[in-house]
C-alpha cells in the first residue's frame, strides 16, 4: 500500500474499531481485553510510524491529505492531513498508546472491557484532532475525546475521582463552547464575504482583524489555554492528574495538554495574526509566570503525583512562550519540547504509578532509601528525572535550550523568567528524588519491594530510548518540523523584531 | 394518476383505524394493532408523493413540508408505542384505551401540521389534547390526578388563548388562512389587534411546547403521568407544537415576534436548565431539560424561514434521545415515583447495555460530539448567528454549559456509583432502543439525510 491518506485513516480509526470489538467481548473473555488492546495499539503504531518515515521534510504544507464531502448542507468536509507539527504530535500519541495500555495491566481490575475500549476510543479522538483540517471535524474530535477521558478518570480514578472528572469535563467544555461560538461567527463571516460555506482550516488564514479579531482570538485562546493549561486556568489539572489512573495521567500529560498548544499553532495564531501579535506578549507572560508558579507549587508538594502535575504547568508554560514568540528556533524548540514533555512526564507518571502499585501511597514521606531496595527502578527514575530537568545529553535540554535561545533575542525578560523556572525544576525534582530514593530505609513496609518486572521494563525502555535518542540526535525529529514551523511563522506575520532587555513590552 | 382525497387522508386512516381496533381486541393484542397501524401510516407517508389537492378550503394541505412533518410525528409516536413496556400496561395503564388514545393523539398532531387555516389547526389541537388529558391522568393516584388536572386546566387555558387569538386575527385580517398572517405587517387599521391576536394563537402552542412562562405544568405532568405517556408528550407532542409555532412564526415574520421570541428563548433556556440542576428524580430532570430544549429550538427560530432544516433535524434528534431516555426510565422504574439518581447508581455494572444507551441519549441531549445532538445544536445555533442574534447564542452556549452538570450527574451515578441499581432485575433491552441509540450515535454524521430534504421543502413554508 502507498503511504497516503488511507494509511492515515487506518492509524486513526484502528484503535476505535478495536475498542468497539473489545467492548463487545463476552464477559467470560474479559481477560483478553488487555492483550487485545495492546495488540491493537501496537498494530496502530505501525501505520503511524510508516507515515512518520514516509513524510517528506522538504515539502511545506500538508501531506497525506484527503478531502471528502461530509455534511454538504453545512459545507463541512472530511479533510485530514499532516504537516511537520501535527506529524510529531501524531507519532507521539501513537507511541504513548501501547505504553498506556501496558501500564494498566495490573492497575485496572474492574470493568476491563470498558476501560480498554475507552482508552482506545480516546486514542482515536486524539489522533483525529491532530489530523483534522476542517474546523468542524477538529471540534468533533476535540470534544468527543472528553467522553472517554471523563470515564477513565471517573470510573477508574482515586478517592475524589467524581469531583475531578466532573471538574475536568466542565472546565474543558466551558472553554470549548466559547470556541464553538467563535467558530460560528467566523463561518458566517466567511460566508458573508465570499458566499461560500466552509469549515476548511486553510480558508481562515488571517480571518479577522481589529476588535472583532481580538475578541475571536481570545475566545479560541481561552479554550486552548484551559487545555494547555495556562496559569490561571490550570486548577483542573492537579485534580485530574492526581485522581486519574496511571494510564490516564500518561495520556493527559503526554497528549491532551499538547492539544491546547497545538490549537494555538494550528488555529488561534494563524487565524488572527494581528491579535496574536498584540496579545502574544501578555499570554506568553502568563506562560512565563506559570513556569515560576508551577515550579514553586511543585516544590511545596508532599504528594509525588501532585508534584509532577504542577511541574507540567511549568513545562507547558515555557512551551507557550516558545510558541508565541514567533522565532524559528523557539517555535521549533517548543514543538520538540511538547514531545519531550510527553515522553518525560509520561515516564514520570508511569514510575509514580509503579511505586503506587507497590505501596499504595504517593507521599514522599512514606518513602526513603528506595534506591537500596529497587536499584534498577532508581536508575530509570533518575534518567527520567534528569530528562525532565533538562540535563544536556537528554531530550529536555534540547527543547528548553532552543526555546530560551530563540526567546532571548525577542523577549529577553520573559526568557530570563523562564530560565529561573528551569533552574527551579532542578531543585524540586532532585529534592523529590532525594527524599524518595536516598537515605536509609526508615519505613519497614519499604524493605522488600520487588524491583522492575518484565512488563514494567517493556513500558519504560521505549521511553528511555527516545529520551536519549532525542538528546543525542534531535535532528531526526527537528528536520521534519522545520517547514511547518516556517509556515506557521509566516501565517502569524512573524518573525518578531529583536529587542533589547530595556525595550521589551514597550 | 390523479390524486384523490383518499390518497391524502390514507395515512390518517391507517393510523386511526387500527387504533379503534385496539379498543376492541384483547389487551395483549392492542399494542400490536396500534403499532402496525402507525408503522403502516409511516410507510405510506414515506412512499407517497405529495398531492397537490386542497380539500375543505385549505384545512388539509399535503405538500413536501407536510410529508416531513408526518414522518417525524409518526416516527416518534411509533417509537413511543413500541417502547411501552408490557409491565406498564399490567400495572398502571389500561392497555386498550392507551393504545387507542395515543395513536389518535398522533393523528391529531398530523392534522394540526397539515392544516392550512387556523380553524383546522385549532380543531386538530383539540384532537391532540383530549386523548392526552385522559392519558396524563391514567394513574389512579394523587400524583396521577394532579398531573391530569394540571394538564387539563392549563391546557384548556392555552387552547382558550388560541381561540381568542383566532377571533382577534380573523376580525382584523378577515381571513383565517395561515398564509394571510403575512398581511399583518401591511395592515393600516387594526394592526395592533391582528399582531396581538396572532401572538395569542401562538401562546396556545407555546403551552404544548413548554415555553416559559407556559412551562409550569411540565415537571408535575411528566412525573405524575406514566413514563410512556411522558415520552410521547416530550417528543411527538412537543415536536408538533414547535413545528406549528415555527410555521406561524415565519408566516407572520414580524420584527416584533423576533423580539418576543428572543426573550422567550432566553428565559426558557435559563429557567429549564437552572431548575433541572437540583433535581434528583430523573423524570423531573428530563422534564426540565425538555423545557430547556424548547428554548434551544426557539434560538434557531432567529434564523427565520431558512432555519427550518436545522429546527427539523434538531427535533428528530431530540425526539429520539428523549423517547430513549424516557423509555429506559419506564423500563427501570420500580414504583411510580420513577427512577431517582440514587436508583441509577451502579447501573453500568449491573446492566451495561442499558447504561450505555442511557449515556448515549443523555450525552446527545447535552450536545457532546460526535453524537447527533451536537450537530443539531450546532446547526440550530448557527441559524441564530446567521439571523443576527449572536447574543442569544452566547446565552444558549452558557445554558448548555450549565446543563452539562445535571446530564453528567446521570452519567456519574450510572458509571461511578455503587449500589442502587445493582439489585434491579435485568429486563430485556428492546431492539427499538438500540435503533434509537444507533440513530443518536451516528445521525449527526449523516445529517444530510434530514437537512437536504428539509431544505428542498423550504419553498412550501408560508
Contacts between the chains, C-beta under 8 A, distances in Angstrom:
chain1	res1	chain2	res2	distance
A	70	B	445	7.7
A	71	B	375	7.5
A	71	B	445	8.0
A	71	B	447	5.5
A	71	B	448	5.9
A	71	B	451	7.5
A	72	B	448	5.7
A	72	B	452	7.4
A	73	B	309	6.6
A	73	B	447	6.9
A	73	B	448	5.6
A	73	B	451	3.6
A	73	B	452	5.8
A	73	B	455	6.3
A	74	B	379	6.6
A	74	B	382	7.8
A	74	B	447	7.6
A	74	B	451	7.4
A	111	B	348	7.5
A	111	B	349	7.1
A	114	B	348	7.6
A	114	B	352	7.1
A	136	B	378	7.6
A	139	B	369	6.7
A	140	B	369	4.0
A	140	B	370	5.0
A	140	B	374	7.3
A	141	B	369	7.9
A	142	B	369	8.0
A	143	B	368	5.9
A	143	B	369	4.4
A	143	B	374	7.1
A	144	B	368	7.4
A	144	B	369	5.1
A	144	B	370	4.8
A	146	B	368	6.8
A	147	B	363	6.5
A	147	B	368	6.3
A	150	B	408	7.6
A	150	B	411	7.5
A	151	B	415	6.3
A	154	B	411	7.8
A	154	B	412	6.2
A	154	B	415	6.2
A	154	B	416	4.7
A	155	B	348	7.8
A	155	B	415	5.3
A	155	B	416	5.7
A	161	B	416	6.6
A	162	B	412	5.5
A	162	B	416	5.1
A	165	B	412	7.5
A	165	B	416	7.5
A	166	B	405	7.5
A	166	B	408	5.5
A	166	B	412	6.6
A	169	B	404	6.7
A	169	B	408	6.1
A	170	B	401	7.1
A	170	B	404	5.7
A	170	B	405	6.6
A	170	B	408	7.5
A	173	B	368	7.9
A	173	B	401	6.1
A	173	B	404	5.6
A	174	B	401	4.9
A	177	B	397	4.5
A	177	B	398	7.6
A	177	B	400	6.1
A	177	B	401	5.4
A	178	B	397	7.0
A	180	B	378	7.0
A	180	B	381	7.7
A	180	B	397	6.6
A	181	B	381	7.7
A	181	B	385	7.9
A	181	B	390	7.4
A	181	B	393	5.8
A	181	B	394	6.1
A	181	B	397	5.3
A	184	B	378	7.8
A	184	B	381	6.3
A	184	B	382	5.3
A	184	B	385	4.5
A	184	B	393	6.8
A	185	B	385	6.3
A	185	B	390	6.6
A	187	B	382	7.0
A	187	B	385	7.9
A	188	B	382	7.2
A	188	B	385	5.3
A	188	B	386	5.2
